[in-house]
Amino acid sequence: MFALTRDEGGDLVVEDCNREFAETLGYDSVWTGELWGRDSFVALTRAATVTDTVGLGTAIVNVYGRSPATIAQAAATLDDAAGGRLTLGLGTSTEKVIEDLHSASFDRPARRLHETVELVAEFLGGEGRVSYSGECFEVAEFPALGADVPVYAAALGSATRRATGRTADGWLPHNIPFERLDDAFETIAAVAREAGRDPDAIATAPYVPAAVSNDPEAARDAIRGHLAYYVGSGEGYRRAVAATFPDAADAIAEAWRAGDRGEARAAVTDGMIAALGVAGTPA
């Protein structure tokens, strides 16, 4: 799996993805995130035109910036362009992104994720017409799109993991230490069994930051910046990391809130880097 990188402005570096790089080197799939800057669906459409076999995925598109219908339409269109290679990853993003960028209320994120995943899956893979009556969304008699696109959910806390177990084809954990992944999945598995689903059918695809440099410290510094941003700016990420690294997570968040980005990065320990990412020199 390979994730497209971003420049300092948050824009996807789509030039990283081409047939020679993505397929000759043996990557199974190429994924894009989306906070601000360029649109993930358009970026992956471009990637689809210069690749033949590598899988394409969003990790993630947030569930507040577009309606479920709009998400499903974009996903179905991209999947057509890619010849059936898309995996759609959805998540809540963070309160800051949703409220300060999208001007939306970060209200009931777990419920919003549950209903969006459920409704998008019905739009994509259903037959005939889709009707839906939920707490967040109402849809009346619109045609399904007939696209076979797996829908994954990004989930950190127990509420969003329960939503994943009830509705999603896969789980995208991020900033959950490697040693805690199996325990975190148990919540998903238990809810899946209660819902009559097979937990083994729910894929797990961790989002793992990786950096390679001839200078090992430069590689670790790249991961420090990534972890400091997420732990500092997203309370859900802080809680997930604090379960294993409570003191460091609190120090990062405090420095970030104070506007001291350098101090926040410095508070990321080597142990955190080893538990949450991959950093090293070329083989």
C-alpha positions in Angstrom: 0.0 0.0 0.0 1.3 3.5 -0.9 -0.3 6.8 0.2 0.1 9.8 -2.0 2.0 12.6 -0.2 1.1 16.2 0.2 3.1 19.4 -0.2 3.3 22.1 2.5 0.0 23.5 1.3 -1.9 20.3 1.8 -2.1 19.5 -1.9 -1.7 15.9 -3.2 1.5 15.2 -5.0 -0.3 13.2 -7.7 2.9 13.0 -9.8 4.1 10.4 -7.3 1.7 8.0 -8.8 2.5 6.5 -12.3 2.5 3.1 -13.8 6.2 2.6 -13.4 6.3 3.7 -9.8 3.0 2.2 -8.5 2.9 -1.1 -10.4 6.5 -2.0 -11.4 7.6 -1.6 -7.7 4.8 -4.0 -6.7 2.4 -1.8 -4.7 -1.0 -3.4 -4.2 -2.9 -0.1 -3.9 -2.5 3.7 -3.8 -4.5 5.8 -1.3 -5.2 9.5 -0.9 -6.2 11.5 2.1 -8.3 14.7 2.0 -8.1 17.5 4.5 -7.9 20.7 2.4 -6.4 21.5 -1.0 -7.1 19.2 -3.9 -10.0 16.8 -4.2 -9.3 13.1 -3.6 -11.7 11.7 -6.1 -10.3 13.9 -8.9 -6.7 13.0 -7.9 -7.5 9.3 -8.0 -9.2 9.7 -11.3 -5.9 11.0 -12.6 -4.1 8.1 -11.0 -6.5 5.7 -12.7 -5.6 7.1 -16.1 -1.9 6.3 -15.6 -2.2 2.9 -14.0 -3.7 -0.4 -15.0 -3.9 -2.9 -12.1 -3.0 -1.2 -8.8 -5.9 -0.7 -6.4 -7.1 2.9 -5.6 -8.5 4.1 -2.3 -9.6 7.1 -0.3 -8.2 7.3 3.2 -10.3 9.2 4.0 -13.1 11.3 2.6 -15.0 13.0 5.5 -18.7 12.4 6.0 -19.6 16.1 6.5 -18.2 17.8 3.4 -20.5 15.9 1.0 -23.9 14.3 1.2 -24.0 10.5 1.1 -25.5 10.7 -2.4 -22.7 13.0 -3.6 -20.1 10.6 -2.1 -21.7 7.6 -3.8 -22.0 9.4 -7.2 -18.3 10.4 -7.1 -17.2 6.9 -6.0 -19.2 5.2 -8.7 -17.9 7.5 -11.4 -14.3 7.0 -10.2 -14.8 3.2 -10.0 -16.0 3.2 -13.6 -12.9 5.2 -14.7 -10.7 2.8 -12.8 -12.3 -0.4 -14.0 -13.5 -1.5 -10.6 -10.3 -0.8 -8.6 -11.7 1.6 -6.0 -12.0 1.1 -2.2 -13.9 4.0 -0.6 -12.6 5.0 2.8 -14.9 7.3 4.9 -14.3 9.0 8.3 -15.4 11.8 10.5 -12.2 13.9 10.2 -11.7 16.3 13.1 -13.8 19.0 14.7 -11.5 21.7 13.5 -11.6 20.6 9.9 -15.4 20.2 9.9 -16.3 23.4 11.7 -13.5 25.8 10.6 -13.1 24.6 6.9 -16.5 23.2 6.0 -18.6 25.5 8.2 -20.6 22.5 9.5 -21.4 21.4 13.0 -19.3 18.4 14.2 -22.5 16.9 15.6 -22.9 13.2 16.5 -19.9 12.0 14.5 -20.4 8.3 15.2 -24.0 8.4 14.2 -23.1 10.4 11.1 -20.4 7.9 10.1 -22.8 4.9 10.7 -25.6 6.4 8.5 -23.2 7.6 5.8 -21.5 4.3 5.4 -24.8 2.4 5.4 -26.5 4.8 3.0 -23.5 5.1 0.6 -23.3 1.3 0.5 -27.0 1.1 -0.4 -26.6 3.7 -3.1 -23.5 1.9 -4.6 -24.4 -1.7 -4.3 -28.1 -1.8 -4.0 -30.7 -2.8 -6.6 -33.7 -0.9 -7.7 -34.5 2.2 -5.7 -33.0 3.4 -2.4 -35.2 4.6 0.5 -33.6 5.4 3.9 -34.9 6.8 7.1 -32.3 7.6 9.7 -31.6 10.2 12.4 -29.3 12.2 10.1 -30.5 11.4 6.6 -33.8 10.8 4.8 -33.8 9.5 1.2 -37.0 8.6 -0.8 -37.0 6.4 -3.8 -33.8 7.2 -5.7 -32.2 4.7 -8.0 -29.1 2.7 -6.9 -25.9 3.1 -8.9 -24.9 -0.6 -9.3 -21.3 -0.2 -8.4 -19.4 -2.9 -6.5 -17.2 -0.6 -4.3 -16.1 -1.8 -0.8 -16.7 0.9 1.9 -14.2 1.2 4.7 -14.6 3.3 7.9 -11.9 5.1 9.8 -12.6 4.6 13.5 -10.6 5.4 16.6 -13.0 5.5 19.5 -15.4 2.8 20.6 -18.5 4.5 19.2 -17.1 4.7 15.7 -15.6 1.2 15.9 -19.1 0.0 16.8 -20.4 1.7 13.7 -17.7 0.0 11.7 -18.7 -3.4 13.0 -22.3 -2.8 12.1 -21.9 -1.4 8.6 -18.4 -1.3 7.0 -16.5 -3.7 4.7 -13.2 -2.7 6.3 -11.6 -0.7 9.1 -9.0 2.1 8.6 -7.3 2.6 12.0 -4.9 5.5 12.4 -2.7 6.4 15.3 -3.6 3.3 17.2 -0.3 1.7 18.4 0.4 -1.5 16.6 0.3 -3.6 19.8 -3.3 -2.4 20.5 -4.8 -3.1 17.1 -6.0 -6.6 17.9 -7.7 -5.4 21.1 -9.3 -2.5 19.3 -10.6 -4.7 16.6 -12.4 -6.9 19.2 -15.0 -4.1 19.6 -15.7 -4.3 15.9 -15.8 -8.0 15.9 -18.2 -8.2 18.8 -20.7 -5.8 17.2 -20.3 -7.5 13.9 -21.3 -10.9 15.4 -24.3 -9.2 17.2 -25.4 -7.9 13.8 -25.1 -11.3 12.2 -22.0 -10.4 10.3 -18.7 -12.4 10.0 -15.9 -10.4 11.6 -13.4 -12.2 9.4 -15.0 -10.5 6.4 -14.1 -7.0 7.7 -10.7 -6.1 6.4 -8.2 -4.2 8.5 -6.1 -1.6 6.7 -4.0 0.5 9.1 -2.9 3.9 8.1 0.8 3.8 8.9 3.0 6.9 8.3 6.3 6.0 6.8 9.5 8.0 6.0 12.7 6.9 4.4 15.9 8.9 4.3 19.7 8.4 4.2 19.6 10.3 7.4 17.8 8.2 10.0 17.0 11.2 12.2 15.5 13.1 9.2 13.2 10.1 8.7 12.1 10.1 12.3 11.6 13.9 12.2 9.2 13.4 9.3 7.1 11.0 11.4 7.3 13.4 14.4 5.7 16.1 12.4 2.9 13.8 11.3 2.2 12.6 14.8 2.4 16.0 16.3 -0.1 17.4 13.9 -2.7 14.7 14.5 -2.3 14.4 18.3 -2.2 18.2 18.7 -5.1 19.1 16.5 -7.6 16.2 17.0 -8.9 15.1 20.4 -9.8 11.6 19.2 -6.2 11.1 18.0 -4.9 12.4 21.3 -7.0 9.9 23.2 -6.0 7.0 21.0 -2.3 7.7 21.5 -2.7 8.6 25.2 -3.9 5.1 25.9 -0.3 4.0 25.5 1.7 7.3 25.8 -0.4 9.5 28.1 2.4 11.9 29.2 3.7 12.4 25.7 0.3 12.8 24.2 -0.7 15.5 26.7 2.6 17.3 26.2 2.1 17.3 22.4 -1.5 18.6 22.7 -0.5 21.3 25.2 2.3 22.6 23.0 0.2 22.5 19.9 -2.7 24.4 21.5 -0.1 27.0 22.7 1.0 27.5 19.1 4.5 26.0 19.7 4.7 23.5 16.8 8.4 22.9 17.4 7.8 21.9 21.0 4.9 19.7 19.9 7.2 17.8 17.5 10.0 17.5 20.1 7.5 15.9 22.5 7.0 12.9 20.1 9.3 10.2 21.5 11.2 7.6 19.6 9.0 5.0 21.3 5.9 6.6 19.8 7.5 6.6 16.3 8.2 2.9 16.6 4.7 2.1 17.9 2.8 4.2 15.3 5.0 4.5 12.2 7.9 3.3 10.1 11.1 5.4 9.8 14.5 4.3 8.5 17.1 4.3 5.7 16.8 2.8 2.2 17.4 -1.0 2.1 
